[in-house]
Amino acid sequence: MGRVSGKVALVTGAAMGMGKTHSELLAREGAHVFVTDRDVAAGEAVAKGIVAAGGKADFIKHDVASEDDWNNAIATVRQKAGRLDILVNNAGILILKPLHETSPEEFDRTMNINVKGVYLGIRAAVPLMKESGKASIINISSIYGIVGAAMAGAYITSKGAVRLMTKSCAVDLIQFGIRVNSVHPGVIDTPMTKDLLHGDAATRKAIMGATLFDRPCQPGEVSNAVLFLASDEASFVHGAELVVDGGYTAN
């Protein structure tokens, strides 16, 4: 307990799935967590659940593709907490189509949330994070930011961009004491993948791909990686790719 005690965190896309689990774990380990999402009812429920369990949390309605929403989110954090030590850029979408069958609108939507959302978050958060003198940005990418696969061209493009954006920011932000790393989960059992993983056996096998474990990753297993990078235990981990994939990229 207390691995991020006294720290202030903002987690995007936190109303469900990995974002919810990241928020709950960071709060259990002592952080004041700002839960942000477009889904107000679900996001407020996550924040209330954290408080009921003895943690500290606030909810902010937030579309990560909106600069105004980012400015409002950071202003709210400044007003209520006075600092920001941890930013988890978790929000994302997945459109299952080959790139050549993806419409311009679908491509733009994917890039706006998965890439522009991360850029806007870093841009908005860094001025406040600089004031702490020591902070951590954690960008949730994917194994598909490292390797290719069928049926997800826009998603793979976006996650590859997040991977290299992380490295670029790591070079720029170290002077301010801000560490920047990316997390690359494999196949995760979340609401986004529920129908694929719990449908017919052939679809499940195709989605699991080269995973060496005979099961998908659980959200909490990714959250453990996020907690490590958020904590001072990762004080010399910077510009890195932390892969949590059950051996998928090793096979």
N, C-alpha and C positions, 0 to 999 in steps of 0.2 A: 504493500500500500504506500501511497505518497510519492510515486516516482515522478509525478509532475505537479507536486503540491505547490500551491501559490501561483501557478502559471495560468494564463488566460488563453483560451483556444477558440478558434472559429472553424466550424466544420460545415462544408456545403453539401447539399443533397442529403441532409441528415434526417429526413423524415422516415426513412425505411432502409432496409438492406445494410450494406456496409457502413454508410454514413451514420445510421442509428447506432450500430455497434461501436464504431469509433467514438462517438460522443459519449456513450455510456461508460466505456472503459476509461477514457480520459478523465471523466468526472469521478469515477470510483478511485482513480489514482490521484485525486486532489485538484484537478484543474477546474476553473470556472469556464464552462463551455457555452458558447453561443451557437445554438442549433439553427441552421438556416436552410430554407427550402421554399419552393413555390406552393407546396401543399400545406396550407395553414393548419388545418385540423390535425393532420398527422404529425406535423412538426411541433405544434404546441403540446401534443400528447407525449412526445419524446422528452421535451423539456420538463413537463410536469412529472413524468415518471422519474427522471433524474433527481428532481427536488424531493419527491416522495421517498426516494431511497437514501436521502441524506446528502445528496450532492448539490452543486450549484450550477444552474443553467438558466438561460434566457432564450426565447425564440425570436427570430427575425424573419419576416417574409422576404424572400430573396430570389430573384431570377438572375442567375450568374452571367447571363448574356447581356445584362443591362448595366451600363456604367453608372447610371443614377442609383440603381439598387446597391451596387457595390459601395458607392460613396456613402449611402445611407447606412449600410451595414457597419462600415468602419467607424462612422461618426457615432453610431449607437454603442459600439464597443468602447470607444474613447470616453463617451459620456458615462457609461455604467461601470466600466472597469478601469479606465485610465491607461491601459496598456494592452499589447497583443504579443504573446510569446510564441504561439503555435497557429499556423494556418494549414488546414487540411483541405486541399482542392480535390474534393471527392465527386462532385456532381458530374453526371455523364449520361449519355444515351447511346443505345445500340440499335442500328437499323440493319437488318439481315438481308443484304442484297449484294450481288457483285457490283463493283464500281461502275461497270458499263450499263447496268440497269438502274442505277441510282439517279434520281432526278436532281436537277440543280437545286431545287428547294430542299430536298432531303440532305444533300451534301452540305448546303449552307447551314442548315439547322444543326447537323452534327458538328461542324466546325465551330459554330457560334457557341455551343454549349461546352464541347469537350476541349477546345483550344482557346477560343477567345475568352471563355469564362475563366480559364486559368490565368491568362495574360492580364485580364482586368483585375483579377483578385490580387495578383502580385503587385501590379501597379498601384492599386488602392491601399494595400496593406503595408507596403514597405515603409512609408514615412512614419507610421506609428510603431512598427516593429524596430526601426532604427533607434527609437528612443529607449528601448529596453537594453540595447547593447549586446544582447545575446538572444537569438530567436531561431525558430525552425519552420521552414516551409516544406510541406510534404505533398507532392503531386501524385495523385493516383493515376497511373498509366495502366498497363496491361502487358501480359506476355505478347500480345499482338502489337505492342510498340517495339518488340524485338524480333519477332518472327512473323511470317505471313500465314494466311489461311484463306480458305474459300468463303464466299458469301458474306463478307463484312468489309468491303473495300473502303468506305468512308470512315468507318470506325477505326480500322487499322491505320489509315492515313493520319487520323487525329491523334491516336495514341503514340505513334511514332514522333509526331510533332511535340507532344508533351515531354517525351523522353529527352529530346535535344533542347527544348526550351529550358528544362531543368538544369542541364549542364551549362548552358549559356548564363543563366541567372546565378548559378553557383560561382562562376568566375567573377561576375559583376558584384555580387552581394557579400562576399567574404570580408570585404573591407569594413562592413558595418556589423560584423559578428552574426550575420544571418546565414545559417546553413540551409541548403536546398537539396533535397533528394527526391527520388521517385520510387514508388512501390509498384511492382508488376505482378498482380495476381494472375493465377491461372483461371480455370473454370470454377466459378463460385456459385454456391447454392443461394441465390437471392431471388426476390420477386421478379427481377429482370429475366432470369433464366429458368424460372419455375416450370413453364410449359415445356421447355426443351429437355430439361433433365428428368422430369417426372412424367413424360409421355411414353411413346413407344420405345422399345429397346434399341432399335436401329438408330433413332435420332439421338438417344442418350449416348450410344457408343460413338457416333460421329462427333458430338459435341465434346465428349471427354478426350477424344483424340489420343495424343501420346502421353497423357497423364499416367505416371507410373503407379500411383495409388489407385485402388479400385473404388474411388469415391471422389466427389468434388470437394473443393476447399470450402470450409465454413467461414462466414464473415468474421467471426472472432479470431480466426487464425491470421487474417490480414490485419485486424486491429492490433494484434500483438506486435506486428512489425511497425505499425504506425506509432504505437506507444513508445517503442524503442527509439525511433527516429526523433520523436518529440522530446524525449528525456535527455538529461545531461549524460546518460550512459553512451550516447552516440556523439559525443563532443568532437570526435575526429572523423566522423562520417559525413562526407560532403561531396555533392555532385555524383552520388552513387545510384545504382539501380539495385534495389532490394527485391529479389524475385521470390514470390511465394506461389509456387506452381505445381507442387507435388511431383517434380521431376520432368515436367512437360518439355522444357527447353533443353534438358540434358539427354533426351532420347533421340 
